[in-house]
Amino acid sequence: MTINSTVDVKTSELIFGALDWVVAKVVGETLTGDSAINYPILIGAGTDGDLQRPFSPSTSWDDVGPLIEKYRISIDYNDARWAASTRGWLMAEYGMTPLIAVCRAIVAAKFGDVVTIDARLIN
């Protein structure tokens, strides 16, 4: 695998670091340093006065809560899994937690069923 190789991943299979990275891209966060491949994802410019902070919407209500409001996410629990959909997006995305379902719904609304990511995020 080369340093800049990419891989296509189904939105429904994104999880944790890779999912957080794609959500950060969707919402326009600035990824700092090696956060494109390290976990946790760090956001913020990290230069004179700008603070870097972890960004983990797939595991943190503090990070995903504002996104639920911003993207008007509907969340439901059915068939032993969590479902989430954005306003205007007719299909639900699913996850083992509501946070993962919400993140997948945000990604699906922007990129659809498949997203191209840095291959190092899969490891």
C-alpha positions in Angstrom: 0.0 0.0 0.0 1.4 3.3 -1.0 1.3 6.4 1.2 -1.4 8.1 -0.8 -3.4 5.1 -1.9 -7.2 5.2 -1.5 -9.9 2.7 -1.2 -13.6 2.8 -1.8 -15.7 1.8 1.3 -19.4 1.3 1.7 -20.8 4.0 3.9 -22.6 1.3 5.8 -19.3 -0.3 6.7 -17.5 2.8 8.0 -16.7 2.7 11.7 -14.9 4.7 14.4 -11.7 6.4 13.1 -12.5 6.1 9.4 -16.1 7.2 10.0 -15.0 10.2 12.2 -12.5 11.2 9.5 -15.2 11.3 6.8 -17.7 13.1 9.0 -15.0 15.7 9.7 -14.6 16.2 6.0 -18.4 16.5 5.4 -18.8 19.2 8.1 -15.8 21.1 6.9 -13.5 20.6 9.9 -9.8 21.2 9.5 -7.8 18.0 10.1 -4.4 18.6 11.6 -1.1 16.8 11.3 -1.4 13.1 10.9 -5.0 13.0 12.0 -5.9 11.8 8.6 -4.6 8.4 9.7 -4.3 8.5 13.5 -7.0 8.0 16.1 -8.4 10.0 17.6 -9.0 12.5 14.8 -7.7 15.9 15.7 -9.4 19.1 14.4 -8.3 22.7 14.6 -5.4 24.5 13.0 -3.1 23.9 15.9 -1.2 27.2 15.2 -0.7 30.2 17.5 -3.8 30.3 19.6 -5.9 27.8 17.7 -6.5 24.7 19.8 -6.5 21.2 18.5 -9.1 18.9 20.0 -10.2 15.3 19.5 -13.2 14.9 17.2 -15.0 11.6 17.6 -18.7 11.9 16.6 -19.0 8.1 16.3 -18.3 7.8 20.1 -19.0 11.2 21.6 -22.4 12.8 22.2 -20.6 16.1 22.6 -19.4 15.9 19.0 -22.5 14.3 17.4 -25.2 16.3 19.3 -24.7 19.6 17.3 -24.6 17.6 14.1 -28.0 16.0 14.9 -29.5 19.4 15.2 -27.6 20.9 12.2 -28.5 18.1 9.8 -31.9 17.5 11.4 -31.3 13.8 12.0 -34.1 11.5 12.9 -33.1 8.5 15.1 -35.1 5.4 15.7 -34.4 1.9 17.0 -35.9 -1.0 15.1 -35.1 -4.5 14.2 -32.4 -4.6 17.0 -30.4 -1.8 15.4 -30.3 2.0 15.4 -31.5 3.8 12.3 -30.8 7.5 11.4 -31.8 9.6 8.4 -31.2 13.2 7.5 -34.0 15.6 6.4 -34.5 15.1 2.7 -32.6 11.7 2.7 -35.2 9.0 2.2 -33.1 6.1 3.2 -31.9 5.3 6.7 -28.4 4.4 7.7 -27.9 1.8 10.4 -25.4 1.2 13.2 -24.8 -0.7 16.4 -25.1 2.6 18.3 -27.2 5.7 17.6 -24.0 7.7 17.1 -22.6 5.4 14.4 -26.0 5.5 12.6 -26.1 9.3 12.8 -22.6 9.6 11.4 -23.3 7.2 8.5 -26.5 9.2 7.7 -24.5 12.4 7.5 -21.9 10.7 5.2 -24.5 9.1 3.0 -26.4 12.4 2.5 -23.2 13.9 1.2 -21.4 11.1 -0.6 -24.0 8.3 -1.1 -23.4 4.6 -0.6 -19.6 4.6 -1.2 -16.9 6.9 -0.1 -13.2 7.1 -1.1 -10.8 7.3 1.9 -7.1 7.0 2.6 -6.4 3.3 2.7 -4.5 3.7 6.0 -7.7 4.5 7.8 -8.8 1.0 7.3 -6.0 -0.5 9.4 
